[in-house]
């Protein structure tokens, strides 16, 4: 079993790439302007790759993971904007389903339905997202204050980060205004977070019958403040979230 691990930004998986490249038996394959790092993490065979931002980039990378490396599962980890009012900066959202909020082929197909597939929401495999939930809970309970300083937690107002499970919406646009936030909340009231890749990964995995799961750290509220301290949050907060949760996710498989 080989697990594909993807992210849109280098900081989200930089530590995982470093861990793989330090192994004497690791390999790097370049396909379509992307480097695929092949090796082991926590005793699990993995391929780690920077997909880059957006649905097209994510879909292309997912196809390569499936066809070129034969991965049996795919995990995407990265940042997202909080959409639901109770989802705050520093929280984690694990998707149970995903939707492409910018797909609209009306009047030929219903809004958000993917033409020719007849599907609006793409579910993720329950066992995978439950494993990610367990890894996230462990991180919050045991590792959060060890990996992130009290000063940084206070700086970003991370008093009691929470885990949420539900719908994530994806689209090829950065949501950074109150107007767009309100529009998405009205159109997709069940969506917890918004990002730019997850639903594309889920669609490809659906078409190839490969299990996938999506993990998102909330970096902003998808409003006019969304651009504030984004990269500082990525390097000092989200990178630790992603690394530690994914390593715990992989390690716990040794006990199954």
N, C-alpha and C positions, 0 to 999 in steps of 0.2 A: 504494500500500500504506500503510495506516494501522495503527499499533501501539497497542493499549490497554495502559496501565500502571496497575496498581492496588496499593493498600496498605491496611492496616487502621488504621494510626495515622499521624497527620499528620507526625510526625518522620521517618517512613520515606521520604516523597516530598516533603518541604517544599522542598528545594533544586531539585528538578525543576519544581515548580509555580512557584517564583520565576523560574527561567530562562525558562519559557514566558510568564509574565505581563509580562516585560520586553520582549517582542517587540511591535512596533507592529501586526502583523497577527494577533496571538493573539485568541482568543475564549473566553468563559466561558458555558456553558449550564447552567442549573439544571433538573434532572429528578429528581423524587422526593426532594427535600431533599438532593440532592448536587450539587456543582459540578464540571462536566467542563471541564477546561482543554485547549483545542484549539490546537495550534501545532506547532513543529518543535523537535526536540532532535537535535543532531549531524547535521543535514541530513535527518532522518527525520520524516515526518508522524506525530504522536502525539496521543493523548488521555489525559491523566493525571487520575486521580480517586481521592479518598479513599473507599473502600468502606465503612469502619467494620468493627467486629468481628462475627464470627459467620458461620455458613453462609448464613442467610437474606439478610443484608446483602450478602454477597459474590455470591450468586446473582443477586439483583435488579440489582446494579450490572453484572454481566457481561452480563445480557440487554440492558440499556440500551446498553452499549458495542457490542454486536453489531447490535441492531435500529435504534438511533437514529444511530449513527455509522459503521456498516458496517466496523468494524475487521476486519482480516484475521488478526491474531494478538493474543494477550493474554499479558501477563507479570504475575505477582503476586509482589511482593517484600515481605518482612517478617520478623518475629522468630518463633522457635519454641523449644520446649523439647527438649533432647536426650533421646532415648529409649534408643537403643543405648548400651551402656557405653563404647564407644570414641569417641563423639561428645561433644566438649567445648565449653565456653563459648568463643565466638570463632570456632568452625568455621563453615563454610557447607555447607548441604545443598541440592543441586539434585535435584529429584524426577525419577525416571523413571516413577513411577506413584504414585497416591494412593488412599487408602481412607478411608471414613467410619467411624471406630471406634465411634461411638455409634448406628449403625443396627442394629437387632435386631428383625426381624419374625418370629422363630420362634414357632410351628412352621410358619407358612405359607410362609416363605422362609428360606433359610440365613442364618446370622448374617453381617452386613455386606453382604449382597446388597441392591442397590437394587430394590425391588419394581417389577415391570413392565418393567424393563430387563434383568434377568438378568445384571447385572454387579456384581462385587465391587470390582475394582480398575480405576481409570481411568488408562490410559497417557497420557503426554504425547508430543508430537512429538519424535522423536530429534534432528533437526537443531537445533531450538530449544534443547533442554537441553544439547546439545553446545556451542552458541554461548555459552550462559551459563557453562558450565564454563570455556571459554577466557577469557572476560572475568574470571571469578573468579581464575583462575591468574595472569593479568596483574596484577590488583590486589594479590594477595599478594606477587608477586615484585617489582613495581616501585613501587607506590603506597602500600602499607600504612603504612610508616614515614614517608612524606611527609605523609600526611593525619592520622595519629593520633600524638600525642606519645609519647615513650618512657615518660613518667610514667604516662599513661593505660594503655598496654599492660601495664606492670608492675602497676598497680592492679587490673586485671581478669585478671591472670595469662595474658596472651596471648603466649606464648613462640613458638609455631610453629603458627599456625592452619592447619587442613587443610580440604581440599575433599572432600566425600563425595557419592556419587550413589546414590540408592536410593529406597525407599518412604517417603512421608510420610503420617502419619495425621492426620485432621481430625475435630473434634467440637465441639459447643457447650458446652464446659466447659473451664475453666482447670485444667490438671493441676498441682497444687502440693502433693502429699503422697507419701510413700514408698509408701503402700499402693496408690494409683492408678497410680503409676509401675510398680510390680512387676506389677500386674494387666495393664497394657497390654503390658509386655514378654513376659508369658506368653501372652497372646492373639494378639499380633502380633509374633512374634520377628524378623521381617524389617524392621520399621519402624525408621527411623533417628531420626525427629523427630516431634513432635506439635504441632499448632496448631489454628486454629479456622476456616479459610477455604478452604484450597487444594483440597480434594476437591470442594467445592461448585462452585468455578470450573471444575474439570476436568469435572464432570458436565454443566454447562451447555454448555461448549465441545464436549463429546462429542455432545450432542444437536443442536447447531447445526453440527457439523462445522467448527469453528474451532480451529486449532492454539493450544495454550497451553503455558506453562512456569511452574514455581514455584521461586522462589529464597528460601531461608530462612537467616537468621543465627541461630546458637544463642546465646540470651541466658541460659539457665539449664539446669539438669539435671532440670526437671519434678518436683522433689521439694520437701521442706519449705523449702528455701532459695530457691525460685523467685521469691519476691517481693522479694528483697534487691537494692537498687540498680537495679531494673528501668528506671526512667526515666532514671537517669544513664547506664546502659549504652546506652539508646536514643539519647540526645542526643549522647553523646561517642564512641560506637563504631559502633553499628548504622546510624545515619544516614549516616555516611561510607561504610560498606560498600555500602549500597543505592545511594546516588547514584553512586559511582565505578564500581561493577560495571555498573549499567544504562547509564551514559554510554559506557563501553567497549563494551558489547554493541551499542549503537546505532552507535557510531563505526566499529566493525569491519565493519559492513555496507557502508560506503562503499568498502571494498577488495575486496568479493566480486565 
